[in-house]
């Protein structure tokens, strides 16, 4: 029982500190440094913070999309982006997706398509799948086929 009370007290303290950090004037700069940091703890805490306080996500969308293409950081980055998806212009997702696919391999297409589907960026996913379907690489075309089959009803 003492361990439980200590855990509850620690969680309350973390919540208070998150609220204070959310009031810091240069919060996006602080979060950008934490996201790009080599420290697992800094990056992890920043991604959790952005999931809970998604107002800062649009300003940090580029590094978050980059992290969503990393096996280790994909899920927490996607969760942060998903929390703010209604604040992000669909055209921005399209531009970011196409930038990352300029010389993309099948794995890049797959990771990016997965992120776009999870954050419900349907316009960008549609564009990615169109580009994938035109690829000379059969593995990339397979990504288009699989995601079109799975999410075709959601695509514009």
VOMIZA-328143 format. One record per atom (N, C-alpha, C): residue number from 1; x, y, z; atom name. Coordinates in steps of 0.02 Angstrom, whole numbers. Last residue first. Example, Ala and Ser with C-alpha at 12.3 -4.5 7.8 and 13.67 -1.06 7.14 Angstrom:
2
ATOM   resi        X        Y        Z   name
ATOM      2      642     -112      354      N
ATOM      2      684      -53      357     CA
ATOM      2      645        2      394      C
ATOM      1      660     -284      390      N
ATOM      1      615     -225      390     CA
ATOM      1      660     -165      390      C
***
This chain:
156
ATOM   resi        X        Y        Z   name
ATOM    156     -487      489    -2506      N
ATOM    156     -528      534    -2548     CA
ATOM    156     -528      514    -2621      C
ATOM    155     -502      338    -2410      N
ATOM    155     -463      382    -2453     CA
ATOM    155     -509      426    -2495      C
ATOM    154     -575      246    -2343      N
ATOM    154     -560      309    -2308     CA
ATOM    154     -528      361    -2353      C
ATOM    153     -580      133    -2421      N
ATOM    153     -643      168    -2406     CA
ATOM    153     -633      235    -2371      C
ATOM    152     -446       87    -2421      N
ATOM    152     -476      117    -2480     CA
ATOM    152     -539      156    -2467      C
ATOM    151     -370       25    -2326      N
ATOM    151     -397       91    -2309     CA
ATOM    151     -433      124    -2367      C
ATOM    150     -334     -104    -2376      N
ATOM    150     -352      -95    -2306     CA
ATOM    150     -390      -30    -2292      C
ATOM    149     -305      -82    -2511      N
ATOM    149     -353     -133    -2492     CA
ATOM    149     -379     -122    -2421      C
ATOM    148     -208       14    -2498      N
ATOM    148     -269       31    -2534     CA
ATOM    148     -323      -19    -2516      C
ATOM    147     -110      -59    -2431      N
ATOM    147     -142       -3    -2396     CA
ATOM    147     -206       19    -2432      C
ATOM    146      -76     -156    -2530      N
ATOM    146      -98     -175    -2463     CA
ATOM    146     -136     -119    -2428      C
ATOM    145      -37      -75    -2643      N
ATOM    145      -91     -124    -2647     CA
ATOM    145     -120     -140    -2578      C
ATOM    144       71       -2    -2591      N
ATOM    144       12       31    -2618     CA
ATOM    144      -48      -15    -2619      C
ATOM    143      157     -107    -2561      N
ATOM    143      134      -63    -2507     CA
ATOM    143       71      -27    -2529      C
ATOM    142      180     -154    -2690      N
ATOM    142      143     -197    -2643     CA
ATOM    142      118     -156    -2583      C
ATOM    141      260      -55    -2742      N
ATOM    141      192      -62    -2769     CA
ATOM    141      149     -105    -2723      C
ATOM    140      374      -86    -2668      N
ATOM    140      340      -22    -2656     CA
ATOM    140      269      -25    -2684      C
ATOM    139      406     -209    -2724      N
ATOM    139      392     -205    -2652     CA
ATOM    139      355     -140    -2635      C
ATOM    138      433     -177    -2859      N
ATOM    138      374     -216    -2843     CA
ATOM    138      356     -215    -2768      C
ATOM    137      482      -23    -2920      N
ATOM    137      498      -73    -2869     CA
ATOM    137      435     -112    -2849      C
ATOM    136      436       77    -2996      N
ATOM    136      463       19    -3033     CA
ATOM    136      478      -39    -2985      C
ATOM    135      282      154    -2944      N
ATOM    135      352      137    -2934     CA
ATOM    135      372       77    -2977      C
ATOM    134      151      186    -2942      N
ATOM    134      187      201    -3003     CA
ATOM    134      261      182    -3000      C
ATOM    133      109      161    -2814      N
ATOM    133       81      119    -2867     CA
ATOM    133      117      129    -2933      C
ATOM    132      170      265    -2744      N
ATOM    132      194      196    -2735     CA
ATOM    132      170      151    -2792      C
ATOM    131       89      372    -2782      N
ATOM    131      160      371    -2801     CA
ATOM    131      188      301    -2796      C
ATOM    130      -29      331    -2722      N
ATOM    130      -27      343    -2794     CA
ATOM    130       45      339    -2818      C
ATOM    129        9      328    -2589      N
ATOM    129       -9      265    -2622     CA
ATOM    129      -10      272    -2698      C
ATOM    128       32      465    -2566      N
ATOM    128       87      417    -2557     CA
ATOM    128       71      352    -2594      C
ATOM    127      -99      512    -2587      N
ATOM    127      -44      534    -2631     CA
ATOM    127       15      486    -2626      C
ATOM    126     -165      448    -2481      N
ATOM    126     -187      437    -2550     CA
ATOM    126     -131      456    -2598      C
ATOM    125     -101      505    -2372      N
ATOM    125      -94      433    -2384     CA
ATOM    125     -113      417    -2456      C
ATOM    124     -144      637    -2384      N
ATOM    124      -73      621    -2392     CA
ATOM    124      -62      547    -2406      C
ATOM    123     -281      617    -2360      N
ATOM    123     -258      649    -2422     CA
ATOM    123     -185      632    -2436      C
ATOM    122     -281      558    -2230      N
ATOM    122     -304      520    -2288     CA
ATOM    122     -281      551    -2354      C
ATOM    121     -221      544    -2095      N
ATOM    121     -202      594    -2145     CA
ATOM    121     -217      563    -2214      C
ATOM    120     -236      469    -1976      N
ATOM    120     -294      483    -2020     CA
ATOM    120     -281      541    -2068      C
ATOM    119     -133      421    -1909      N
ATOM    119     -154      490    -1891     CA
ATOM    119     -211      514    -1935      C
ATOM    118     -122      295    -1967      N
ATOM    118     -137      300    -1896     CA
ATOM    118     -159      370    -1875      C
ATOM    117      -90      329    -2100      N
ATOM    117     -153      294    -2085     CA
ATOM    117     -171      302    -2011      C
ATOM    116       36      387    -2082      N
ATOM    116      -19      426    -2110     CA
ATOM    116      -86      394    -2096      C
ATOM    115      109      276    -2030      N
ATOM    115       99      336    -1991     CA
ATOM    115       40      377    -2016      C
ATOM    114      101      188    -2141      N
ATOM    114       74      168    -2076     CA
ATOM    114       61      230    -2033      C
ATOM    113      170      261    -2237      N
ATOM    113       99      245    -2248     CA
ATOM    113       66      225    -2182      C
ATOM    112      297      261    -2176      N
ATOM    112      261      324    -2186     CA
ATOM    112      187      312    -2197      C
ATOM    111      329      124    -2179      N
ATOM    111      327      161    -2115     CA
ATOM    111      287      225    -2122      C
ATOM    110      321       99    -2319      N
ATOM    110      280       62    -2271     CA
ATOM    110      274      100    -2206      C
ATOM    109      416      184    -2373      N
ATOM    109      347      190    -2394     CA
ATOM    109      301      157    -2343      C
ATOM    108      530      132    -2310      N
ATOM    108      510      201    -2299     CA
ATOM    108      437      212    -2317      C
ATOM    107      533        3    -2365      N
ATOM    107      524       11    -2293     CA
ATOM    107      502       82    -2275      C
ATOM    106      560       31    -2501      N
ATOM    106      496        1    -2481     CA
ATOM    106      482       10    -2407      C
ATOM    105      640      193    -2504      N
ATOM    105      639      121    -2514     CA
ATOM    105      572       94    -2489      C
ATOM    104      648      357    -2578      N
ATOM    104      627      307    -2528     CA
ATOM    104      630      235    -2552      C
ATOM    103      686      478    -2623      N
ATOM    103      727      420    -2643     CA
ATOM    103      712      361    -2596      C
ATOM    102      574      551    -2582      N
ATOM    102      609      570    -2643     CA
ATOM    102      654      513    -2668      C
ATOM    101      498      537    -2471      N
ATOM    101      498      482    -2518     CA
ATOM    101      538      496    -2581      C
ATOM    100      499      650    -2396      N
ATOM    100      532      592    -2368     CA
ATOM    100      537      534    -2417      C
ATOM     99      420      735    -2475      N
ATOM     99      491      751    -2461     CA
ATOM     99      529      688    -2439      C
ATOM     98      295      674    -2466      N
ATOM     98      330      673    -2530     CA
ATOM     98      404      690    -2522      C
ATOM     97      264      701    -2330      N
ATOM     97      267      632    -2356     CA
ATOM     97      309      629    -2420      C
ATOM     96      262      840    -2327      N
ATOM     96      310      803    -2287     CA
ATOM     96      319      732    -2312      C
ATOM     95      153      867    -2415      N
ATOM     95      221      891    -2429     CA
ATOM     95      274      853    -2391      C
ATOM     94       48      804    -2345      N
ATOM     94       65      783    -2413     CA
ATOM     94      137      804    -2429      C
ATOM     93       46      876    -2224      N
ATOM     93       61      804    -2224     CA
ATOM     93       82      780    -2293      C
ATOM     92        8      999    -2277      N
ATOM     92       73      992    -2245     CA
ATOM     92       93      919    -2241      C
ATOM     91     -121      976    -2320      N
ATOM     91      -69      989    -2370     CA
ATOM     91        1      983    -2341      C
ATOM     90     -192      966    -2198      N
ATOM     90     -181      906    -2239     CA
ATOM     90     -125      916    -2291      C
ATOM     89     -128     1052    -2058      N
ATOM     89     -157     1057    -2124     CA
ATOM     89     -143      994    -2165      C
ATOM     88     -162     1009    -1894      N
ATOM     88     -112     1007    -1947     CA
ATOM     88     -147     1006    -2015      C
ATOM     87     -254      994    -1797      N
ATOM     87     -220     1059    -1799     CA
ATOM     87     -171     1064    -1858      C
ATOM     86     -292      864    -1799      N
ATOM     86     -341      913    -1823     CA
ATOM     86     -312      984    -1827      C
ATOM     85     -183      798    -1741      N
ATOM     85     -196      791    -1813     CA
ATOM     85     -246      842    -1839      C
ATOM     84     -130      788    -1615      N
ATOM     84     -136      855    -1644     CA
ATOM     84     -160      854    -1716      C
ATOM     83     -125      655    -1583      N
ATOM     83     -157      699    -1535     CA
ATOM     83     -170      769    -1564      C
ATOM     82      -45      607    -1687      N
ATOM     82     -117      592    -1687     CA
ATOM     82     -155      638    -1640      C
ATOM     81       82      649    -1644      N
ATOM     81       52      678    -1704     CA
ATOM     81      -23      667    -1705      C
ATOM     80       95      566    -1531      N
ATOM     80       98      639    -1523     CA
ATOM     80       66      673    -1584      C
ATOM     79       87      440    -1592      N
ATOM     79       37      459    -1542     CA
ATOM     79       36      534    -1530      C
ATOM     78      202      444    -1672      N
ATOM     78      135      440    -1704     CA
ATOM     78       81      461    -1654      C
ATOM     77      300      442    -1573      N
ATOM     77      295      500    -1618     CA
ATOM     77      226      501    -1651      C
ATOM     76      278      316    -1512      N
ATOM     76      267      377    -1473     CA
ATOM     76      262      440    -1517      C
ATOM     75      302      233    -1633      N
ATOM     75      238      235    -1598     CA
ATOM     75      229      297    -1554      C
ATOM     74      440      262    -1676      N
ATOM     74      380      271    -1718     CA
ATOM     74      316      279    -1677      C
ATOM     73      560      241    -1614      N
ATOM     73      520      299    -1593     CA
ATOM     73      454      307    -1630      C
ATOM     72      616      125    -1670      N
ATOM     72      616      135    -1597     CA
ATOM     72      567      189    -1574      C
ATOM     71      603      141    -1809      N
ATOM     71      569       85    -1774     CA
ATOM     71      564       97    -1699      C
ATOM     70      567      294    -1879      N
ATOM     70      616      257    -1840     CA
ATOM     70      580      202    -1802      C
ATOM     69      473      373    -1930      N
ATOM     69      505      327    -1977     CA
ATOM     69      559      285    -1943      C
ATOM     68      441      461    -1832      N
ATOM     68      391      409    -1847     CA
ATOM     68      417      358    -1897      C
ATOM     67      544      551    -1837      N
ATOM     67      545      500    -1784     CA
ATOM     67      495      444    -1798      C
ATOM     66      497      628    -1945      N
ATOM     66      560      591    -1951     CA
ATOM     66      565      535    -1898      C
ATOM     65      384      682    -1886      N
ATOM     65      376      636    -1942     CA
ATOM     65      440      595    -1952      C
ATOM     64      451      761    -1791      N
ATOM     64      406      707    -1769     CA
ATOM     64      394      657    -1825      C
ATOM     63      520      855    -1866      N
ATOM     63      558      805    -1829     CA
ATOM     63      514      748    -1803      C
ATOM     62      398      916    -1924      N
ATOM     62      452      886    -1964     CA
ATOM     62      493      835    -1923      C
ATOM     61      318      968    -1818      N
ATOM     61      295      912    -1858     CA
ATOM     61      351      879    -1898      C
ATOM     60      324     1067    -1726      N
ATOM     60      376     1016    -1723     CA
ATOM     60      362      957    -1769      C
ATOM     59      214     1145    -1738      N
ATOM     59      279     1178    -1746     CA
ATOM     59      336     1128    -1749      C
ATOM     58      112     1050    -1710      N
ATOM     58      120     1078    -1777     CA
ATOM     58      188     1112    -1788      C
ATOM     57      134     1023    -1566      N
ATOM     57      151      975    -1618     CA
ATOM     57      158     1006    -1687      C
ATOM     56       90     1106    -1465      N
ATOM     56      157     1118    -1493     CA
ATOM     56      175     1072    -1551      C
ATOM     55      -32     1056    -1425      N
ATOM     55      -30     1121    -1458     CA
ATOM     55       36     1134    -1492      C
ATOM     54      -41      936    -1354      N
ATOM     54      -26      934    -1426     CA
ATOM     54      -22     1002    -1461      C
ATOM     53       -2      874    -1220      N
ATOM     53      -11      945    -1236     CA
ATOM     53        5      955    -1310      C
ATOM     52       13      735    -1228      N
ATOM     52      -33      763    -1179     CA
ATOM     52      -50      837    -1191      C
ATOM     51      107      722    -1329      N
ATOM     51       44      684    -1333     CA
ATOM     51       -8      713    -1286      C
ATOM     50      209      802    -1279      N
ATOM     50      173      823    -1339     CA
ATOM     50      108      784    -1349      C
ATOM     49      251      720    -1171      N
ATOM     49      225      788    -1159     CA
ATOM     49      183      811    -1219      C
ATOM     48      299      610    -1241      N
ATOM     48      241      602    -1196     CA
ATOM     48      209      670    -1182      C
ATOM     47      406      672    -1306      N
ATOM     47      352      641    -1345     CA
ATOM     47      290      630    -1303      C
ATOM     46      484      712    -1195      N
ATOM     46      458      762    -1242     CA
ATOM     46      400      734    -1283      C
ATOM     45      518      589    -1138      N
ATOM     45      476      636    -1100     CA
ATOM     45      446      689    -1146      C
ATOM     44      597      537    -1244      N
ATOM     44      537      502    -1220     CA
ATOM     44      490      549    -1183      C
ATOM     43      702      630    -1251      N
ATOM     43      658      618    -1308     CA
ATOM     43      593      586    -1286      C
ATOM     42      759      618    -1122      N
ATOM     42      735      683    -1147     CA
ATOM     42      684      673    -1204      C
ATOM     41      791      479    -1120      N
ATOM     41      744      507    -1072     CA
ATOM     41      716      573    -1097      C
ATOM     40      886      467    -1220      N
ATOM     40      824      430    -1226     CA
ATOM     40      771      459    -1180      C
ATOM     39      980      594    -1288      N
ATOM     39      956      565    -1226     CA
ATOM     39      888      531    -1236      C
ATOM     38     1012      662    -1398      N
ATOM     38     1032      592    -1397     CA
ATOM     38     1008      556    -1334      C
ATOM     37      881      772    -1454      N
ATOM     37      933      752    -1407     CA
ATOM     37      951      678    -1415      C
ATOM     36      773      810    -1523      N
ATOM     36      834      797    -1562     CA
ATOM     36      892      774    -1518      C
ATOM     35      682      828    -1420      N
ATOM     35      668      779    -1472     CA
ATOM     35      731      761    -1510      C
ATOM     34      743      933    -1348      N
ATOM     34      734      867    -1316     CA
ATOM     34      722      813    -1368      C
ATOM     33      736     1037    -1441      N
ATOM     33      802     1013    -1417     CA
ATOM     33      796      944    -1386      C
ATOM     32      597     1047    -1449      N
ATOM     32      636     1031    -1509     CA
ATOM     32      705     1005    -1490      C
ATOM     31      565     1087    -1318      N
ATOM     31      543     1021    -1343     CA
ATOM     31      582     1000    -1406      C
ATOM     30      623     1215    -1316      N
ATOM     30      642     1164    -1267     CA
ATOM     30      625     1094    -1292      C
ATOM     29      549     1274    -1418      N
ATOM     29      621     1269    -1424     CA
ATOM     29      648     1214    -1377      C
ATOM     28      420     1269    -1364      N
ATOM     28      434     1232    -1426     CA
ATOM     28      509     1223    -1436      C
ATOM     27      432     1353    -1248      N
ATOM     27      419     1281    -1240     CA
ATOM     27      436     1242    -1304      C
ATOM     26      460     1482    -1209      N
ATOM     26      497     1453    -1265     CA
ATOM     26      491     1376    -1264      C
ATOM     25      375     1506    -1092      N
ATOM     25      368     1543    -1155     CA
ATOM     25      402     1511    -1216      C
ATOM     24      294     1379    -1002      N
ATOM     24      359     1408    -1019     CA
ATOM     24      353     1443    -1087      C
ATOM     23      180     1308     -976      N
ATOM     23      175     1381     -972     CA
ATOM     23      240     1416     -991      C
ATOM     22      215     1177     -978      N
ATOM     22      169     1199    -1030     CA
ATOM     22      162     1275    -1031      C
ATOM     21      285     1168     -860      N
ATOM     21      323     1169     -923     CA
ATOM     21      279     1194     -980      C
ATOM     20      174     1160     -773      N
ATOM     20      220     1217     -770     CA
ATOM     20      260     1223     -834      C
ATOM     19      118     1038     -811      N
ATOM     19       78     1099     -816     CA
ATOM     19      123     1161     -815      C
ATOM     18      223      953     -775      N
ATOM     18      203      959     -845     CA
ATOM     18      164     1023     -856      C
ATOM     17      219      969     -635      N
ATOM     17      277      993     -673     CA
ATOM     17      262     1000     -748      C
ATOM     16       97      909     -605      N
ATOM     16      109      979     -588     CA
ATOM     16      167     1008     -629      C
ATOM     15      123      777     -650      N
ATOM     15       70      817     -681     CA
ATOM     15       79      891     -667      C
ATOM     14      225      741     -560      N
ATOM     14      240      744     -632     CA
ATOM     14      187      787     -667      C
ATOM     13      151      742     -441      N
ATOM     13      206      789     -449     CA
ATOM     13      224      796     -523      C
ATOM     12       63      637     -466      N
ATOM     12       36      704     -454     CA
ATOM     12       91      757     -465      C
ATOM     11      156      532     -473      N
ATOM     11      117      550     -533     CA
ATOM     11       87      619     -526      C
ATOM     10      200      529     -339      N
ATOM     10      247      544     -394     CA
ATOM     10      210      565     -457      C
ATOM      9       81      491     -274      N
ATOM      9      112      556     -259     CA
ATOM      9      161      577     -314      C
ATOM      8       65      363     -330      N
ATOM      8       14      414     -341     CA
ATOM      8       43      484     -328      C
ATOM      7      181      301     -277      N
ATOM      7      172      307     -349     CA
ATOM      7      121      361     -366      C
ATOM      6      153      307     -141      N
ATOM      6      213      341     -167     CA
ATOM      6      207      351     -242      C
ATOM      5       40      226     -136      N
ATOM      5       34      296     -117     CA
ATOM      5       94      336     -143      C
ATOM      4      101      104     -173      N
ATOM      4       48      133     -214     CA
ATOM      4       41      208     -198      C
ATOM      3      189       81      -68      N
ATOM      3      216       90     -136     CA
ATOM      3      164      123     -181      C
ATOM      2       99       62       36      N
ATOM      2      144      120       38     CA
ATOM      2      173      134      -32      C
ATOM      1       41      -60        0      N
ATOM      1        0        0        0     CA
ATOM      1       43       64        0      C
***
